[in-house]
Amino acid sequence: MSTNVYDIANQLERAIRNLPEYKAVEAIKVSIDGNKEAKTILENYVNFQKDVQAQLQAGQIPGEDVQKKMVEFNKQVQANPLLVEYFSKQQILGTYVADLERIIFQPLNELL
């Protein structure tokens, strides 16, 4: 019997969606989507992060203006209880993702 890694990957995807930590993030995201202020801050923050990531991937070093904008976003996030809770729960879920990544990439790292 041959193991189909795609079947295993799909099982893992479903298992992640069933984690209490995933469901907690999902629930707070619904609350954010229902709050115009929190939703706008989160959308702007995510777009900003994508722009910074694109700059870094292009070999550009973000300037002082980017750092100032990051500080401003952090203030906005910290002032919004929904976003504080969202990022806190995201961090907990991220622990699972990091552990899974380590496990999944272990055989590949052994080939280096």
Phi and psi in radians as a Rosetta constraint file:
Dihedral C 1 N 2 CA 2 C 2 CIRCULARHARMONIC -1.701 0.35
Dihedral N 2 CA 2 C 2 N 3 CIRCULARHARMONIC 2.408 0.35
Dihedral C 2 N 3 CA 3 C 3 CIRCULARHARMONIC -1.510 0.35
Dihedral N 3 CA 3 C 3 N 4 CIRCULARHARMONIC 2.213 0.35
Dihedral C 3 N 4 CA 4 C 4 CIRCULARHARMONIC -1.651 0.35
Dihedral N 4 CA 4 C 4 N 5 CIRCULARHARMONIC 1.940 0.35
Dihedral C 4 N 5 CA 5 C 5 CIRCULARHARMONIC -1.125 0.35
Dihedral N 5 CA 5 C 5 N 6 CIRCULARHARMONIC -0.459 0.35
Dihedral C 5 N 6 CA 6 C 6 CIRCULARHARMONIC -1.207 0.35
Dihedral N 6 CA 6 C 6 N 7 CIRCULARHARMONIC -0.653 0.35
Dihedral C 6 N 7 CA 7 C 7 CIRCULARHARMONIC -1.112 0.35
Dihedral N 7 CA 7 C 7 N 8 CIRCULARHARMONIC -0.742 0.35
Dihedral C 7 N 8 CA 8 C 8 CIRCULARHARMONIC -1.111 0.35
Dihedral N 8 CA 8 C 8 N 9 CIRCULARHARMONIC -0.744 0.35
Dihedral C 8 N 9 CA 9 C 9 CIRCULARHARMONIC -1.073 0.35
Dihedral N 9 CA 9 C 9 N 10 CIRCULARHARMONIC -0.713 0.35
Dihedral C 9 N 10 CA 10 C 10 CIRCULARHARMONIC -1.178 0.35
Dihedral N 10 CA 10 C 10 N 11 CIRCULARHARMONIC -0.640 0.35
Dihedral C 10 N 11 CA 11 C 11 CIRCULARHARMONIC -1.114 0.35
Dihedral N 11 CA 11 C 11 N 12 CIRCULARHARMONIC -0.719 0.35
Dihedral C 11 N 12 CA 12 C 12 CIRCULARHARMONIC -1.104 0.35
Dihedral N 12 CA 12 C 12 N 13 CIRCULARHARMONIC -0.731 0.35
Dihedral C 12 N 13 CA 13 C 13 CIRCULARHARMONIC -1.030 0.35
Dihedral N 13 CA 13 C 13 N 14 CIRCULARHARMONIC -0.797 0.35
Dihedral C 13 N 14 CA 14 C 14 CIRCULARHARMONIC -1.147 0.35
Dihedral N 14 CA 14 C 14 N 15 CIRCULARHARMONIC -0.678 0.35
Dihedral C 14 N 15 CA 15 C 15 CIRCULARHARMONIC -1.127 0.35
Dihedral N 15 CA 15 C 15 N 16 CIRCULARHARMONIC -0.692 0.35
Dihedral C 15 N 16 CA 16 C 16 CIRCULARHARMONIC -1.085 0.35
Dihedral N 16 CA 16 C 16 N 17 CIRCULARHARMONIC -0.774 0.35
Dihedral C 16 N 17 CA 17 C 17 CIRCULARHARMONIC -1.106 0.35
Dihedral N 17 CA 17 C 17 N 18 CIRCULARHARMONIC -0.400 0.35
Dihedral C 17 N 18 CA 18 C 18 CIRCULARHARMONIC -1.607 0.35
Dihedral N 18 CA 18 C 18 N 19 CIRCULARHARMONIC -0.096 0.35
Dihedral C 18 N 19 CA 19 C 19 CIRCULARHARMONIC -1.115 0.35
Dihedral N 19 CA 19 C 19 N 20 CIRCULARHARMONIC 2.428 0.35
Dihedral C 19 N 20 CA 20 C 20 CIRCULARHARMONIC -1.010 0.35
Dihedral N 20 CA 20 C 20 N 21 CIRCULARHARMONIC -0.598 0.35
Dihedral C 20 N 21 CA 21 C 21 CIRCULARHARMONIC -1.160 0.35
Dihedral N 21 CA 21 C 21 N 22 CIRCULARHARMONIC -0.658 0.35
Dihedral C 21 N 22 CA 22 C 22 CIRCULARHARMONIC -1.155 0.35
Dihedral N 22 CA 22 C 22 N 23 CIRCULARHARMONIC -0.801 0.35
Dihedral C 22 N 23 CA 23 C 23 CIRCULARHARMONIC -1.092 0.35
Dihedral N 23 CA 23 C 23 N 24 CIRCULARHARMONIC -0.578 0.35
Dihedral C 23 N 24 CA 24 C 24 CIRCULARHARMONIC -1.164 0.35
Dihedral N 24 CA 24 C 24 N 25 CIRCULARHARMONIC -0.751 0.35
Dihedral C 24 N 25 CA 25 C 25 CIRCULARHARMONIC -1.142 0.35
Dihedral N 25 CA 25 C 25 N 26 CIRCULARHARMONIC -0.739 0.35
Dihedral C 25 N 26 CA 26 C 26 CIRCULARHARMONIC -1.049 0.35
Dihedral N 26 CA 26 C 26 N 27 CIRCULARHARMONIC -0.734 0.35
Dihedral C 26 N 27 CA 27 C 27 CIRCULARHARMONIC -1.162 0.35
Dihedral N 27 CA 27 C 27 N 28 CIRCULARHARMONIC -0.757 0.35
Dihedral C 27 N 28 CA 28 C 28 CIRCULARHARMONIC -1.215 0.35
Dihedral N 28 CA 28 C 28 N 29 CIRCULARHARMONIC -0.526 0.35
Dihedral C 28 N 29 CA 29 C 29 CIRCULARHARMONIC -1.131 0.35
Dihedral N 29 CA 29 C 29 N 30 CIRCULARHARMONIC -0.658 0.35
Dihedral C 29 N 30 CA 30 C 30 CIRCULARHARMONIC -1.087 0.35
Dihedral N 30 CA 30 C 30 N 31 CIRCULARHARMONIC -0.722 0.35
Dihedral C 30 N 31 CA 31 C 31 CIRCULARHARMONIC -1.115 0.35
Dihedral N 31 CA 31 C 31 N 32 CIRCULARHARMONIC -0.712 0.35
Dihedral C 31 N 32 CA 32 C 32 CIRCULARHARMONIC -1.111 0.35
Dihedral N 32 CA 32 C 32 N 33 CIRCULARHARMONIC -0.767 0.35
Dihedral C 32 N 33 CA 33 C 33 CIRCULARHARMONIC -1.073 0.35
Dihedral N 33 CA 33 C 33 N 34 CIRCULARHARMONIC -0.446 0.35
Dihedral C 33 N 34 CA 34 C 34 CIRCULARHARMONIC -1.548 0.35
Dihedral N 34 CA 34 C 34 N 35 CIRCULARHARMONIC -0.020 0.35
Dihedral C 34 N 35 CA 35 C 35 CIRCULARHARMONIC -2.068 0.35
Dihedral N 35 CA 35 C 35 N 36 CIRCULARHARMONIC 1.893 0.35
Dihedral C 35 N 36 CA 36 C 36 CIRCULARHARMONIC -0.980 0.35
Dihedral N 36 CA 36 C 36 N 37 CIRCULARHARMONIC -0.780 0.35
Dihedral C 36 N 37 CA 37 C 37 CIRCULARHARMONIC -1.108 0.35
Dihedral N 37 CA 37 C 37 N 38 CIRCULARHARMONIC -0.881 0.35
Dihedral C 37 N 38 CA 38 C 38 CIRCULARHARMONIC -1.087 0.35
Dihedral N 38 CA 38 C 38 N 39 CIRCULARHARMONIC -0.726 0.35
Dihedral C 38 N 39 CA 39 C 39 CIRCULARHARMONIC -1.097 0.35
Dihedral N 39 CA 39 C 39 N 40 CIRCULARHARMONIC -0.752 0.35
Dihedral C 39 N 40 CA 40 C 40 CIRCULARHARMONIC -1.130 0.35
Dihedral N 40 CA 40 C 40 N 41 CIRCULARHARMONIC -0.790 0.35
Dihedral C 40 N 41 CA 41 C 41 CIRCULARHARMONIC -1.059 0.35
Dihedral N 41 CA 41 C 41 N 42 CIRCULARHARMONIC -0.789 0.35
Dihedral C 41 N 42 CA 42 C 42 CIRCULARHARMONIC -1.113 0.35
Dihedral N 42 CA 42 C 42 N 43 CIRCULARHARMONIC -0.791 0.35
Dihedral C 42 N 43 CA 43 C 43 CIRCULARHARMONIC -1.067 0.35
Dihedral N 43 CA 43 C 43 N 44 CIRCULARHARMONIC -0.782 0.35
Dihedral C 43 N 44 CA 44 C 44 CIRCULARHARMONIC -1.122 0.35
Dihedral N 44 CA 44 C 44 N 45 CIRCULARHARMONIC -0.687 0.35
Dihedral C 44 N 45 CA 45 C 45 CIRCULARHARMONIC -1.125 0.35
Dihedral N 45 CA 45 C 45 N 46 CIRCULARHARMONIC -0.801 0.35
Dihedral C 45 N 46 CA 46 C 46 CIRCULARHARMONIC -1.088 0.35
Dihedral N 46 CA 46 C 46 N 47 CIRCULARHARMONIC -0.760 0.35
Dihedral C 46 N 47 CA 47 C 47 CIRCULARHARMONIC -1.104 0.35
Dihedral N 47 CA 47 C 47 N 48 CIRCULARHARMONIC -0.706 0.35
Dihedral C 47 N 48 CA 48 C 48 CIRCULARHARMONIC -1.072 0.35
Dihedral N 48 CA 48 C 48 N 49 CIRCULARHARMONIC -0.798 0.35
Dihedral C 48 N 49 CA 49 C 49 CIRCULARHARMONIC -1.056 0.35
Dihedral N 49 CA 49 C 49 N 50 CIRCULARHARMONIC -0.710 0.35
Dihedral C 49 N 50 CA 50 C 50 CIRCULARHARMONIC -1.105 0.35
Dihedral N 50 CA 50 C 50 N 51 CIRCULARHARMONIC -0.721 0.35
Dihedral C 50 N 51 CA 51 C 51 CIRCULARHARMONIC -1.107 0.35
Dihedral N 51 CA 51 C 51 N 52 CIRCULARHARMONIC -0.766 0.35
Dihedral C 51 N 52 CA 52 C 52 CIRCULARHARMONIC -1.103 0.35
Dihedral N 52 CA 52 C 52 N 53 CIRCULARHARMONIC -0.758 0.35
Dihedral C 52 N 53 CA 53 C 53 CIRCULARHARMONIC -1.065 0.35
Dihedral N 53 CA 53 C 53 N 54 CIRCULARHARMONIC -0.725 0.35
Dihedral C 53 N 54 CA 54 C 54 CIRCULARHARMONIC -1.109 0.35
Dihedral N 54 CA 54 C 54 N 55 CIRCULARHARMONIC -0.695 0.35
Dihedral C 54 N 55 CA 55 C 55 CIRCULARHARMONIC -1.080 0.35
Dihedral N 55 CA 55 C 55 N 56 CIRCULARHARMONIC -0.797 0.35
Dihedral C 55 N 56 CA 56 C 56 CIRCULARHARMONIC -1.096 0.35
Dihedral N 56 CA 56 C 56 N 57 CIRCULARHARMONIC -0.725 0.35
Dihedral C 56 N 57 CA 57 C 57 CIRCULARHARMONIC -1.171 0.35
Dihedral N 57 CA 57 C 57 N 58 CIRCULARHARMONIC -0.468 0.35
Dihedral C 57 N 58 CA 58 C 58 CIRCULARHARMONIC -1.479 0.35
Dihedral N 58 CA 58 C 58 N 59 CIRCULARHARMONIC 0.025 0.35
Dihedral C 58 N 59 CA 59 C 59 CIRCULARHARMONIC 1.482 0.35
Dihedral N 59 CA 59 C 59 N 60 CIRCULARHARMONIC 0.175 0.35
Dihedral C 59 N 60 CA 60 C 60 CIRCULARHARMONIC -1.563 0.35
Dihedral N 60 CA 60 C 60 N 61 CIRCULARHARMONIC 2.476 0.35
Dihedral C 60 N 61 CA 61 C 61 CIRCULARHARMONIC -1.689 0.35
Dihedral N 61 CA 61 C 61 N 62 CIRCULARHARMONIC 2.103 0.35
Dihedral C 61 N 62 CA 62 C 62 CIRCULARHARMONIC -1.012 0.35
Dihedral N 62 CA 62 C 62 N 63 CIRCULARHARMONIC 2.428 0.35
Dihedral C 62 N 63 CA 63 C 63 CIRCULARHARMONIC -1.486 0.35
Dihedral N 63 CA 63 C 63 N 64 CIRCULARHARMONIC -3.050 0.35
Dihedral C 63 N 64 CA 64 C 64 CIRCULARHARMONIC -1.108 0.35
Dihedral N 64 CA 64 C 64 N 65 CIRCULARHARMONIC -0.551 0.35
Dihedral C 64 N 65 CA 65 C 65 CIRCULARHARMONIC -1.097 0.35
Dihedral N 65 CA 65 C 65 N 66 CIRCULARHARMONIC -0.636 0.35
Dihedral C 65 N 66 CA 66 C 66 CIRCULARHARMONIC -1.176 0.35
Dihedral N 66 CA 66 C 66 N 67 CIRCULARHARMONIC -0.716 0.35
Dihedral C 66 N 67 CA 67 C 67 CIRCULARHARMONIC -1.107 0.35
Dihedral N 67 CA 67 C 67 N 68 CIRCULARHARMONIC -0.720 0.35
Dihedral C 67 N 68 CA 68 C 68 CIRCULARHARMONIC -1.113 0.35
Dihedral N 68 CA 68 C 68 N 69 CIRCULARHARMONIC -0.715 0.35
Dihedral C 68 N 69 CA 69 C 69 CIRCULARHARMONIC -1.150 0.35
Dihedral N 69 CA 69 C 69 N 70 CIRCULARHARMONIC -0.648 0.35
Dihedral C 69 N 70 CA 70 C 70 CIRCULARHARMONIC -1.108 0.35
Dihedral N 70 CA 70 C 70 N 71 CIRCULARHARMONIC -0.745 0.35
Dihedral C 70 N 71 CA 71 C 71 CIRCULARHARMONIC -1.068 0.35
Dihedral N 71 CA 71 C 71 N 72 CIRCULARHARMONIC -0.746 0.35
Dihedral C 71 N 72 CA 72 C 72 CIRCULARHARMONIC -1.117 0.35
Dihedral N 72 CA 72 C 72 N 73 CIRCULARHARMONIC -0.755 0.35
Dihedral C 72 N 73 CA 73 C 73 CIRCULARHARMONIC -1.073 0.35
Dihedral N 73 CA 73 C 73 N 74 CIRCULARHARMONIC -0.739 0.35
Dihedral C 73 N 74 CA 74 C 74 CIRCULARHARMONIC -1.060 0.35
Dihedral N 74 CA 74 C 74 N 75 CIRCULARHARMONIC -0.692 0.35
Dihedral C 74 N 75 CA 75 C 75 CIRCULARHARMONIC -1.110 0.35
Dihedral N 75 CA 75 C 75 N 76 CIRCULARHARMONIC -0.757 0.35
Dihedral C 75 N 76 CA 76 C 76 CIRCULARHARMONIC -1.112 0.35
Dihedral N 76 CA 76 C 76 N 77 CIRCULARHARMONIC -0.756 0.35
Dihedral C 76 N 77 CA 77 C 77 CIRCULARHARMONIC -1.121 0.35
Dihedral N 77 CA 77 C 77 N 78 CIRCULARHARMONIC -0.825 0.35
Dihedral C 77 N 78 CA 78 C 78 CIRCULARHARMONIC -1.123 0.35
Dihedral N 78 CA 78 C 78 N 79 CIRCULARHARMONIC -0.425 0.35
Dihedral C 78 N 79 CA 79 C 79 CIRCULARHARMONIC -1.465 0.35
Dihedral N 79 CA 79 C 79 N 80 CIRCULARHARMONIC -0.126 0.35
Dihedral C 79 N 80 CA 80 C 80 CIRCULARHARMONIC -1.999 0.35
Dihedral N 80 CA 80 C 80 N 81 CIRCULARHARMONIC 1.915 0.35
Dihedral C 80 N 81 CA 81 C 81 CIRCULARHARMONIC -1.011 0.35
Dihedral N 81 CA 81 C 81 N 82 CIRCULARHARMONIC -0.611 0.35
Dihedral C 81 N 82 CA 82 C 82 CIRCULARHARMONIC -1.098 0.35
Dihedral N 82 CA 82 C 82 N 83 CIRCULARHARMONIC -0.730 0.35
Dihedral C 82 N 83 CA 83 C 83 CIRCULARHARMONIC -1.269 0.35
Dihedral N 83 CA 83 C 83 N 84 CIRCULARHARMONIC -0.620 0.35
Dihedral C 83 N 84 CA 84 C 84 CIRCULARHARMONIC -1.050 0.35
Dihedral N 84 CA 84 C 84 N 85 CIRCULARHARMONIC -0.811 0.35
Dihedral C 84 N 85 CA 85 C 85 CIRCULARHARMONIC -1.128 0.35
Dihedral N 85 CA 85 C 85 N 86 CIRCULARHARMONIC -0.734 0.35
Dihedral C 85 N 86 CA 86 C 86 CIRCULARHARMONIC -1.024 0.35
Dihedral N 86 CA 86 C 86 N 87 CIRCULARHARMONIC -0.886 0.35
Dihedral C 86 N 87 CA 87 C 87 CIRCULARHARMONIC -1.210 0.35
Dihedral N 87 CA 87 C 87 N 88 CIRCULARHARMONIC -0.544 0.35
Dihedral C 87 N 88 CA 88 C 88 CIRCULARHARMONIC -1.127 0.35
Dihedral N 88 CA 88 C 88 N 89 CIRCULARHARMONIC -0.806 0.35
Dihedral C 88 N 89 CA 89 C 89 CIRCULARHARMONIC -1.206 0.35
Dihedral N 89 CA 89 C 89 N 90 CIRCULARHARMONIC -0.605 0.35
Dihedral C 89 N 90 CA 90 C 90 CIRCULARHARMONIC -1.071 0.35
Dihedral N 90 CA 90 C 90 N 91 CIRCULARHARMONIC -0.700 0.35
Dihedral C 90 N 91 CA 91 C 91 CIRCULARHARMONIC -1.109 0.35
Dihedral N 91 CA 91 C 91 N 92 CIRCULARHARMONIC -0.723 0.35
Dihedral C 91 N 92 CA 92 C 92 CIRCULARHARMONIC -1.106 0.35
Dihedral N 92 CA 92 C 92 N 93 CIRCULARHARMONIC -0.795 0.35
Dihedral C 92 N 93 CA 93 C 93 CIRCULARHARMONIC -1.094 0.35
Dihedral N 93 CA 93 C 93 N 94 CIRCULARHARMONIC -0.633 0.35
Dihedral C 93 N 94 CA 94 C 94 CIRCULARHARMONIC -1.057 0.35
Dihedral N 94 CA 94 C 94 N 95 CIRCULARHARMONIC -0.480 0.35
Dihedral C 94 N 95 CA 95 C 95 CIRCULARHARMONIC -1.083 0.35
Dihedral N 95 CA 95 C 95 N 96 CIRCULARHARMONIC -0.747 0.35
Dihedral C 95 N 96 CA 96 C 96 CIRCULARHARMONIC -1.078 0.35
Dihedral N 96 CA 96 C 96 N 97 CIRCULARHARMONIC -0.802 0.35
Dihedral C 96 N 97 CA 97 C 97 CIRCULARHARMONIC -1.071 0.35
Dihedral N 97 CA 97 C 97 N 98 CIRCULARHARMONIC -0.758 0.35
Dihedral C 97 N 98 CA 98 C 98 CIRCULARHARMONIC -1.097 0.35
Dihedral N 98 CA 98 C 98 N 99 CIRCULARHARMONIC -0.720 0.35
Dihedral C 98 N 99 CA 99 C 99 CIRCULARHARMONIC -1.117 0.35
Dihedral N 99 CA 99 C 99 N 100 CIRCULARHARMONIC -0.775 0.35
Dihedral C 99 N 100 CA 100 C 100 CIRCULARHARMONIC -1.101 0.35
Dihedral N 100 CA 100 C 100 N 101 CIRCULARHARMONIC -0.729 0.35
Dihedral C 100 N 101 CA 101 C 101 CIRCULARHARMONIC -1.048 0.35
Dihedral N 101 CA 101 C 101 N 102 CIRCULARHARMONIC -0.768 0.35
Dihedral C 101 N 102 CA 102 C 102 CIRCULARHARMONIC -1.047 0.35
Dihedral N 102 CA 102 C 102 N 103 CIRCULARHARMONIC -0.782 0.35
Dihedral C 102 N 103 CA 103 C 103 CIRCULARHARMONIC -1.154 0.35
Dihedral N 103 CA 103 C 103 N 104 CIRCULARHARMONIC -0.814 0.35
Dihedral C 103 N 104 CA 104 C 104 CIRCULARHARMONIC -1.123 0.35
Dihedral N 104 CA 104 C 104 N 105 CIRCULARHARMONIC -0.701 0.35
Dihedral C 104 N 105 CA 105 C 105 CIRCULARHARMONIC -1.553 0.35
Dihedral N 105 CA 105 C 105 N 106 CIRCULARHARMONIC -0.049 0.35
Dihedral C 105 N 106 CA 106 C 106 CIRCULARHARMONIC -0.963 0.35
Dihedral N 106 CA 106 C 106 N 107 CIRCULARHARMONIC -0.852 0.35
Dihedral C 106 N 107 CA 107 C 107 CIRCULARHARMONIC -1.107 0.35
Dihedral N 107 CA 107 C 107 N 108 CIRCULARHARMONIC -0.606 0.35
Dihedral C 107 N 108 CA 108 C 108 CIRCULARHARMONIC -1.226 0.35
Dihedral N 108 CA 108 C 108 N 109 CIRCULARHARMONIC -0.688 0.35
Dihedral C 108 N 109 CA 109 C 109 CIRCULARHARMONIC -1.134 0.35
Dihedral N 109 CA 109 C 109 N 110 CIRCULARHARMONIC -0.544 0.35
Dihedral C 109 N 110 CA 110 C 110 CIRCULARHARMONIC -1.177 0.35
Dihedral N 110 CA 110 C 110 N 111 CIRCULARHARMONIC -0.374 0.35
Dihedral C 110 N 111 CA 111 C 111 CIRCULARHARMONIC -1.444 0.35
Dihedral N 111 CA 111 C 111 N 112 CIRCULARHARMONIC -0.161 0.35
